[in-house]
Amino acid sequence: MQSDSPAVRPKPRLQHFAEVLMVLALAGMVIAVFINVVLRYVFHTSIVSYEEISRLLFVWLVAIGAIVAAFEGSHLGFDLVTSRVGPGARKALFWVSQALVLVCMGLLLWGSWAQVEAGLNSYSTVLGYPLALGAAATLVLAVGLLVVTLRDLRRGAPAENHAETTVE
């Protein structure tokens, strides 16, 4: 019996690790927020440090999630122009868009590095961790998206998401 679906490849270890981190961050956020909600409505108090923890986890969840989505090719795509041009123009537009992404990620990397340096000497109000820990999420995001963009450039095409839907 032969399956019509494409062969399922095992996920790379780094992608699996990123997904595990996302699950742990989301679970930590849910627990921290739930406990604070119960404490506020039942006992009229809260644990202030849980707010900082959930905020920091959310920043990292978004950064790692964006990298995973880019790696899988599941970011939202807009193909109004590329669907109406020929293959040569489509290829040229791909290279132009990837060059713009590289420039943007380079700027994000540069700015994030400056924020990490500034955050090394600034500390959070309640827990006292260096604010560089939050700024490092965008630094990791920039590096991850640079890697994905360079991979797509080497391939000559973006990652294909086989679960995509088209809205007309």
Phi, psi and chi 1 to 4 in degrees:
 res  aa     phi    psi   chi1   chi2   chi3   chi4
   1 MET       -  126.8 -175.9  174.0 -167.8      -
   2 GLN  -109.0  138.4 -160.5  171.1    6.1      -
   3 SER   -92.7  142.6  173.3      -      -      -
   4 ASP   -84.7  -11.6  -68.4  -26.0      -      -
   5 SER   -78.6  151.7   64.7      -      -      -
   6 PRO   -65.0  155.4   17.6  -24.1      -      -
   7 ALA   -61.0  134.6      -      -      -      -
   8 VAL   -88.0  119.9  177.6      -      -      -
   9 ARG   -90.8  144.6  -68.1 -176.1 -170.7  156.2
  10 PRO   -67.2  147.3   19.0  -26.0      -      -
  11 LYS   -72.4  143.8  -68.4 -178.6 -178.2  177.0
  12 PRO   -62.3  152.5  -20.9   30.5      -      -
  13 ARG   -59.2  -39.6  -73.3 -176.1 -178.9  170.7
  14 LEU   -65.2  -38.8 -169.5   56.7      -      -
  15 GLN   -66.7  -42.6 -178.8 -179.1    0.2      -
  16 HIS   -61.7  -41.7 -178.1   69.6      -      -
  17 PHE   -62.6  -42.3  177.9   68.8      -      -
  18 ALA   -62.8  -40.9      -      -      -      -
  19 GLU   -66.5  -36.7  -70.1  173.2   -7.2      -
  20 VAL   -65.0  -42.4  167.6      -      -      -
  21 LEU   -60.8  -39.1  -75.0  178.5      -      -
  22 MET   -64.1  -42.5  -71.2  169.6   44.0      -
  23 VAL   -63.0  -44.7  167.1      -      -      -
  24 LEU   -65.2  -40.6  -67.9  174.4      -      -
  25 ALA   -64.2  -44.4      -      -      -      -
  26 LEU   -64.5  -42.2 -174.4   60.2      -      -
  27 ALA   -63.2  -43.1      -      -      -      -
  28 GLY   -62.0  -41.6      -      -      -      -
  29 MET   -63.2  -46.7  -76.1  174.1   45.5      -
  30 VAL   -60.9  -45.3  167.5      -      -      -
  31 ILE   -63.6  -47.3  -69.0  167.5      -      -
  32 ALA   -62.5  -44.6      -      -      -      -
  33 VAL   -69.0  -41.7  170.2      -      -      -
  34 PHE   -61.6  -45.3  178.8   74.9      -      -
  35 ILE   -61.3  -42.5  -71.7  172.3      -      -
  36 ASN   -65.7  -38.6 -103.3   -9.1      -      -
  37 VAL   -63.6  -45.8  166.6      -      -      -
  38 VAL   -62.1  -44.7  169.3      -      -      -
  39 LEU   -62.8  -39.1  -73.5  173.9      -      -
  40 ARG   -67.8  -46.0  -80.4 -166.4 -173.6  128.7
  41 TYR   -82.7  -27.4  -73.6  103.3      -      -
  42 VAL   -96.3  -42.9  175.3      -      -      -
  43 PHE  -111.0   -1.0  -59.0  106.3      -      -
  44 HIS    56.5   40.2  -55.7  -68.4      -      -
  45 THR  -147.8  177.9 -172.9      -      -      -
  46 SER  -157.2  169.6   66.7      -      -      -
  47 ILE  -105.6  107.6  -58.0  173.2      -      -
  48 VAL   -62.9  -35.6 -179.0      -      -      -
  49 SER   -63.8  -27.0   59.9      -      -      -
  50 TYR   -65.2  -29.9  -79.9   10.0      -      -
  51 GLU   -66.1  -43.7  -67.8  177.4   21.8      -
  52 GLU   -65.5  -41.2  -85.8 -167.1    4.3      -
  53 ILE   -62.2  -47.2  -69.6  169.1      -      -
  54 SER   -66.4  -35.6   61.2      -      -      -
  55 ARG   -64.9  -45.3 -171.5  177.0  -35.0  119.7
  56 LEU   -64.7  -42.5 -174.5   62.6      -      -
  57 LEU   -63.3  -37.4  -71.8  173.6      -      -
  58 PHE   -64.3  -43.1 -178.7   69.6      -      -
  59 VAL   -60.2  -45.6  168.7      -      -      -
  60 TRP   -69.3  -36.1  -83.9   95.4      -      -
  61 LEU   -61.0  -44.9  176.4   68.4      -      -
  62 VAL   -65.1  -43.8  169.3      -      -      -
  63 ALA   -63.2  -48.3      -      -      -      -
  64 ILE   -67.9  -39.2  -66.0  170.9      -      -
  65 GLY   -62.3  -37.8      -      -      -      -
  66 ALA   -65.8  -37.7      -      -      -      -
  67 ILE   -66.7  -46.4  -65.4  168.4      -      -
  68 VAL   -61.7  -43.8  169.9      -      -      -
  69 ALA   -62.9  -40.1      -      -      -      -
  70 ALA   -66.3  -40.6      -      -      -      -
  71 PHE   -62.1  -38.4 -175.3   81.9      -      -
  72 GLU   -83.5  -11.1  -66.9  175.2  -14.0      -
  73 GLY    74.7   29.8      -      -      -      -
  74 SER  -106.8   15.8   36.0      -      -      -
  75 HIS   -71.7  155.9  -84.3  -70.9      -      -
  76 LEU   -63.4  131.6 -161.3   60.5      -      -
  77 GLY  -112.2  149.1      -      -      -      -
  78 PHE  -125.3  109.1 -177.0   73.9      -      -
  79 ASP  -119.2   30.6   65.2  -10.3      -      -
  80 LEU   -58.2  -41.4  178.9   70.3      -      -
  81 VAL   -83.8  -49.1  175.0      -      -      -
  82 THR   -66.7  -24.8   57.0      -      -      -
  83 SER   -76.6  -12.3   64.8      -      -      -
  84 ARG  -109.1    5.5  -70.8  171.0  168.4   70.6
  85 VAL  -115.7  167.4  -62.6      -      -      -
  86 GLY   -74.8  173.4      -      -      -      -
  87 PRO   -62.4  -35.9   -1.1   -0.2      -      -
  88 GLY   -66.1  -46.1      -      -      -      -
  89 ALA   -66.4  -36.9      -      -      -      -
  90 ARG   -61.7  -41.1 -172.1  175.0  -59.0  127.4
  91 LYS   -66.2  -41.7 -166.3   72.6  151.3  173.5
  92 ALA   -63.9  -41.9      -      -      -      -
  93 LEU   -64.8  -35.8  -72.0  171.4      -      -
  94 PHE   -59.9  -47.6  165.5   76.3      -      -
  95 TRP   -65.5  -39.3  -74.4   93.7      -      -
  96 VAL   -64.7  -45.8  168.5      -      -      -
  97 SER   -64.6  -39.2   68.6      -      -      -
  98 GLN   -67.4  -36.7  -65.8  -58.9   82.0      -
  99 ALA   -63.2  -40.7      -      -      -      -
 100 LEU   -65.7  -38.3  -70.1  171.6      -      -
 101 VAL   -63.5  -41.9  168.5      -      -      -
 102 LEU   -61.0  -42.0  -76.3  174.7      -      -
 103 VAL   -63.3  -47.3  168.3      -      -      -
 104 CYS   -61.9  -42.5  -70.6      -      -      -
 105 MET   -69.5  -33.2  -71.9  -53.8  106.3      -
 106 GLY   -63.1  -43.3      -      -      -      -
 107 LEU   -65.2  -40.6  -69.5  171.2      -      -
 108 LEU   -63.8  -40.8 -177.0   62.4      -      -
 109 LEU   -62.3  -45.3 -176.1   67.1      -      -
 110 TRP   -63.2  -49.6 -178.4   35.4      -      -
 111 GLY   -65.6  -38.3      -      -      -      -
 112 SER   -65.8  -39.5  -63.3      -      -      -
 113 TRP   -61.6  -41.4 -178.8 -106.2      -      -
 114 ALA   -62.9  -39.3      -      -      -      -
 115 GLN   -68.1  -36.7  -73.2  -61.7  -50.0      -
 116 VAL   -65.2  -44.8  167.1      -      -      -
 117 GLU   -60.3  -43.6  -74.2  179.7  -34.0      -
 118 ALA   -67.0  -35.2      -      -      -      -
 119 GLY   -74.7  -13.0      -      -      -      -
 120 LEU   -66.5  -26.3  -71.4  172.6      -      -
 121 ASN  -106.9    8.1  -62.4  -41.6      -      -
 122 SER  -119.5  143.3  -58.3      -      -      -
 123 TYR  -127.7  150.8  -60.0   93.9      -      -
 124 SER   -66.2  155.1   74.0      -      -      -
 125 THR   -66.1  -46.0  -49.5      -      -      -
 126 VAL   -95.0  -54.8  176.5      -      -      -
 127 LEU   -84.3  -24.2  -68.4  175.6      -      -
 128 GLY    79.4   17.0      -      -      -      -
 129 TYR   -77.8  153.9   63.8   84.5      -      -
 130 PRO   -65.2  135.3  -14.6   23.3      -      -
 131 LEU   -65.9  -11.9  -66.7  178.2      -      -
 132 ALA   -60.9  -25.0      -      -      -      -
 133 LEU   -64.2  -39.0 -171.6   57.5      -      -
 134 GLY   -73.7  -40.3      -      -      -      -
 135 ALA   -68.4  -25.9      -      -      -      -
 136 ALA   -64.7  -22.9      -      -      -      -
 137 ALA   -62.2  -42.2      -      -      -      -
 138 THR   -72.6  -28.1   56.0      -      -      -
 139 LEU   -65.3  -46.0 -173.9   66.0      -      -
 140 VAL   -64.0  -40.4  169.6      -      -      -
 141 LEU   -58.6  -47.4  172.1   67.8      -      -
 142 ALA   -61.8  -44.4      -      -      -      -
 143 VAL   -64.3  -45.2  170.2      -      -      -
 144 GLY   -61.6  -43.7      -      -      -      -
 145 LEU   -71.9  -29.5  -67.1 -178.4      -      -
 146 LEU   -63.2  -43.0  -84.8  169.3      -      -
 147 VAL   -62.2  -45.3  168.3      -      -      -
 148 VAL   -63.7  -42.1  170.9      -      -      -
 149 THR   -64.6  -42.7  -55.6      -      -      -
 150 LEU   -65.0  -36.5  -68.3  172.6      -      -
 151 ARG   -62.7  -44.5  178.5 -153.5   61.8 -174.1
 152 ASP   -64.8  -38.0  -69.0  -11.3      -      -
 153 LEU   -65.1  -40.6  -77.7  170.1      -      -
 154 ARG   -63.1  -39.2 -168.8 -173.3   68.1 -163.0
 155 ARG   -71.6  -31.0  -84.0 -171.7 -167.4  162.4
 156 GLY    86.3    8.9      -      -      -      -
 157 ALA  -160.5  152.7      -      -      -      -
 158 PRO   -71.7  165.8   24.4  -30.4      -      -
 159 ALA   -63.4  142.7      -      -      -      -
 160 GLU   -94.7  129.1  -61.7 -106.8  -17.3      -
 161 ASN  -104.9  114.0 -176.6   -1.0      -      -
 162 HIS   -77.5   -6.3  -62.5  -70.5      -      -
 163 ALA  -101.2   19.6      -      -      -      -
 164 GLU   -75.1  151.1   73.1 -177.9   46.4      -
 165 THR  -121.1  153.9   57.9      -      -      -
 166 THR  -115.2  131.7  -56.7      -      -      -
 167 VAL  -107.6  127.0  177.1      -      -      -
 168 GLU  -116.0      -  -64.9 -176.8   24.7      -
